[in-house]
Amino acid sequence: MTAMHFPGDAIPFADRAIPAPPSPGPDPAVLRLLAGHAARRAATLLAGGLADDPDPLVDLVCLLAENPPASPVEEITERAGIRPSELRRLRFAHTFGQFHGVRTALHAFDPPPQAMQRAVDDIAARHSLRGATAEIHRNWITYAAAQVQVRLGTYGHWYPFTHSATGEWYPARGHSFVPAEAYAAAIAARNRRQ
């Protein structure tokens, strides 16, 4: 029987030396990075964690967060097909919400409408909205007049966002299982920015 590994444990495979690939081939340091990342994800699954659909852009952002890039940001974004400002936005999402924060920043989904309405009601019951009305679109609740948005993640956390001067929604610190708390975090982030 194989020993189980838990998140945070050392993964024996990730500690092994990787032989130099035949030339031309990937850099051994890159192979070690990818093998370690894959081993940590596999350990999470073995420990009962849930698997998400693979997304190369989410993986890229998580890998960059774990290991500072050796290449210039412009080269990375060009290869990934995104703007440098988009990578910056996604790195904020990772800082504030890790893997699930990045997924929530990138992907919308269709939760049950009742869950979204309960969230709107929770926010209205706990906050003075001063005329800001809620617009629900998929897993996003937007308060355009307040320049804030909360997004429901696939694991039940609500993630706060603020509207930037460039017209993009930027992630903010303070995700929560409680929609009104994520809304409060978005308002606080907006106020700090102004």
N, C-alpha and C positions, 0 to 999 in steps of 0.2 A: 504494500500500500504506500502511496506517495504522501509525503508530508504536506499539510496545507500551509499556505502562506497568507498572511493578513496584511492589509494596507499598512505601510510603514515598515514592515519587515524587510530585511535584506533578501533579495531574490538571487539565489545562487547562480542562475543562468546569467544574470546581468553583471555579475562580478567576474565572469570568465574572460580571459583574453580572447579577442577575436583575431584570427590570423589575417595577415595582410591579403587583400584581394588581388587577383591577377590584374595587371595593368592593361588597359585603363579600367578603372572601377571606382566605386565610391570610397571616400576617405574613411579609414577605420574608425576615426572619432565619430563620424556621422552614423556609421553602423552601430557603434556602441550606444549612442544616444537613442537611436530608433529601437534597438533591442531592449534597452532599459525601459523605454516608454511602453512598449508592447508587453513586457513582463509585468509592469505595474498594473496595467489594465487587466491583464489575465489574472493577476492575484486578486484584484477587486472582484472579478467575476467568480473566482473560486471561493471567495469569502462570503458569497451571497449578494454581492452588489449587483445592480442592474446594468444591463448592457444598453447602449444607445446605438442608433444607426450610425455607422461611421460617416464622418464628414471631414474631408481633407482640410478644409479651412479651419474648422474647430481644432483639429489636431495640430495644424501649423501654429495657431495662436497659443495653444497649451505648451507645445514644444518650445516656442520662443520664450514663454514665461519661465519655463524650467531651466532654460539655458540661453544666456544672452547670445544674440546672433553674431556670427563671425562676418557675415556679408553685410554690405550697406542696406539700409531699409529700402531704398529705391529699387535695388536688385531683387529683394525678397518680394516686394509688392508687385513688381513687374511680372515676375514668374508666377505669382499667385493670381494675377489678373485683377488686382484691387488697387485702389488709391492709397497713398500713405496715410491720409486722414482716416480711412476705413480701418486700416490696421491699428492705428492709434486708438480708435474708438473700441475695437474688439479687445485690445490689450487692457483698456479700462474695464471692460466687461469681465475679463478674467481676474483682474485685481479685486474686483468687488464681488464676484460670484463664481469664480473658478470655471470649471468645465460647463456647468449648467447655465452660468451667467452668459457665457459666449453663445451657447446654443439658443438661449432666449433672445439675445440681441440679434441673432441671424435669422431665426426661423419662427414663423407664425404657425399656429395650429388652431383647430376648432374645438374648444372645450364645450361642455354643456352650457347652453345659454343661461340656465338657472344659476350656475356658479358665477358667471360674470355679473348677473343682476344682483346676487347676494353681495358681491364685492362692491358694486356701486352703492348699494344700500349701506354697507358697513362704513364706507368712506363718508357718505353724506351724514350718517348718524354721529360720527366722531369729529367732523371738521366743518368749519364755516366755509362754504365754497364761494361765497360772495359772487353769485351769478355765474360761476363756472359750471358748465353743463358737461356731463359725461358722454363721450362718443365711444361706443363699443365697436371694435372691429377685430374679429377673430379672438385672440387672447390678449388684446391690447385695450386698455381703457385710457382714453386721452381726454385731458382737460386743456383744450387749446388756449383758452383765455388765461389760464394759470401757467401755461407753458410747461406742463408736467404730464407724465404718462406713467402708468404702471402696467407691467406685462406679467401674465401668469406663465410660469415655467412648467415644464412637463412633470416635475416632481412636487408641485403644489406651492412653491415659493413665488412670491410676488416681487418683481424687480423694478426699482424706481429708475426713471429716465427723465432728463430735462431737455428742452428744446434749445439748440444752440443758435448763435447768430448766423451760422452757415446753413441753417435749415435742417440739420440732422438731429436725431435723437441720441443723446449721449447717456450711457449708463451712469448711475450714481451709487454711492455706498448706501447700504441699509436694506438689503432684501429681507423678506420676512414671510412667515406663513400667514400673517394678518395683513390684508390689503390696505387698511387704514394706516398701518405703520409704514408700509412701503410708500404710500402717498405722502406721509409726513416727511420721510427721508428725501423724497423728490422735491418737496417744497423747500426743505432746509438746504439742499444742494443748489437749487435755483437761487435762493436768497444769498448764498455765499458767492455765487457767480456774479450777481448784479452789483 
